[in-house]
Amino acid sequence: MQSEAFPFTSQEIDHLESLLFDNDQEEENLDLFGIHGLLSAFAVGPADADVNEWLRLILDGSCQLESPELEEIKQAILKLFKHIEQQLHSEENVSVPEEIFDDEDALANWSAGFIEGFLSNEKLWFDDYDEAAVASLLLPMMAHSELFEDEDFEDIKHNDKLMAEMADQIPENLTDLYLLYHAKQ
């Protein structure tokens, strides 16, 4: 059974997760929620990257996988990226995995992956664009990523109603970011 967020069956998801985390892989590797977030950032944002850059970010800069396993992961992330792009091109909201899977860490992991993609090319996200508008669209992902520990984010994180509202804004914000960066082209 496939979900709207992932173009994979449950068995394929389990297999990909085992490739990412079995055999003494780094615990810092992004899980599939984080990978979806990272690829969403590259799909909606201004930066171009290739699968090797994505792999570096997904595997936390280290790669202990054998070549066939690495190739399997490459093909899966290319398939997922195309799936996200297809949702954007068809004017659908990108399906955030948290909406589909009942995993309490899913949204935080997705948001952390998204922010990692943003931070890898942060300058491009603000060059020639309204910095306040971009920051406003990024705020829900930043708040849910659990990567920021300053006082302002702590206040936001302790407001359950605001956090729920921000979670609901994420799919629309992804579309708005996509239009901001790709409508000119």
N, C-alpha and C positions, 0 to 999 in steps of 0.2 A: 504494500500500500504506500503510495507516494503522498507527500504533503504538499501544500502550496509553497512552503518555504524551501523545501529541498526536492530536487528532481531524482531522488533516490528512494529505493524501497527500504523498509526497516532493516532487512538483512544487509543491504549495501551500507547503510549508516553504521550498523554494528561492525562490519568489516573495516570500514574506514577508521572508526574509532580505535579498533584493535591495531591497525597499522600505525596510528599516531601515538599510541600510548603503551603498547606491548614492547617486549624486548628491551627493557631499560631505556626507553625514550625519555627525553626530558619532560619533567612535570610542567615545565613552562610552555610547552607547545600549546597552541590554541586548540580548543576542542571545536567540534563542528559549528557550534553557535558562534564562537569567536571567529572562525573562518568565514562564516556567512557575513558577520559584521565587517570584517576586513575587506572582503570582496565588495560589499555594499558601498563602502567608502570609496573604493576605486571606481566603481560603476557610476556613482553620482558625482564624484568630485572632479577637480580639474586635472589631476595627475594621471599620466599614463604609466603603466607598469606592466611588466611581463610576468609570466608564470614563475620565473626564477626569483624575482623580487618577492612575489607573494610567498613562495616556499621559504625564503630566508626569514620572512616575518612570521610565518606560521610555525616554523620549526625552531624559532628562537635563535636563529643564526647557526645552529648546529644540526648536522644531519648524520645520523648513524644508520640510516636505512640503506638496505641493499638496492641496487639499481631497479629491479622489477617492482619493488614496493614503492620506490620514489616515483617511478613512471605511473603507477596506479594512482597515487595521490595527485600527481600533476593532472592526469586526465579527469579525475573527479573534481578538482578545483576549477579547471577550465569549463567543465559541464555546469558547475554551480554558477560561475560567473556569467556564462551565457544565459542561464535561467533567470538570473537577477536582471540582466540587461533586457531580456525579453519582456519581463514584467514592466520595466520602465518604458520601453518602446511601445507597449500596448496600452500605455496610460493607466495601467493598474497600479495600485499601491504595492510596494514591495512587501511581501509577507515576512514579517519578523518572526523568527522561530518560536519565541516565547508565546506567541498567540496560539500556537498549535500544540506544542509539547508542554506538558505540565512538569516543568523542571524549575525549581526555585532559583537556580543560578543562571538559567538560560538568558534572561534579559541582561544581566550584569556581564556575562561572558560575551554576548553579542555586542553590547555597547563598548566593552573593553577592546574587542577586535576592531570595531569601527573607529574608535579613537586612535588605536595604533596605526591604522591606515591613514587617518587624518594627520597625525603627528609626523609620519614618515615624509610628508610633503607639505607641512604646515604653511610655509611661505606662499606656495601656489594657491592655497585656499583663500588667502587674503589679498594677493596681488590683483589690482584692478577691480576689486569688488568691495561693496559696502561692508566694512569690517563688523559693524554692529549687527547688520542683518545676518551675516554668516554666523556670528557668535550666538545669536538668538536661536537660529535653526539647529546649531550644534548642542545647545544647552541640555536638552533632554538626554542625549547620548552621553554627554560628559557627566551629568548627575548620576545616571544609572551605571556608569562604568566602574564606579568605586575606585577610580585611579587618582582622584583629587581629594586632598584631605584638609583644604583650607576651611576657615570658619564659615564662609558663605555656602560652600557645598555641604557642610555638616548641617547647617540650618535647613537646607533644602531636603536633605536625606531624611531628616526627622519629621518631615511634614508628609504623612502618608497620602493625603488627598492630592497635594501638589505632585508628588512622585507618580501617582496613578494618572493624573492629567497629562503629565509629561510623557509617560509610556504610551498613552493614546495618541499623542502628537507625532510620534516617531515615523510611522509610515507616510504621513502627509509631509513631514519635514524632509524626508528622503526625496520625495517627488519635487518639492520646492528647490532643494539643493541641485537636483538633476537639471531642472529647468534653468536655474541660475547659471550653471556652468556649461550647459549644452545647447541652450536655445539660440545662442549667437552663432553657432557653427552651421 
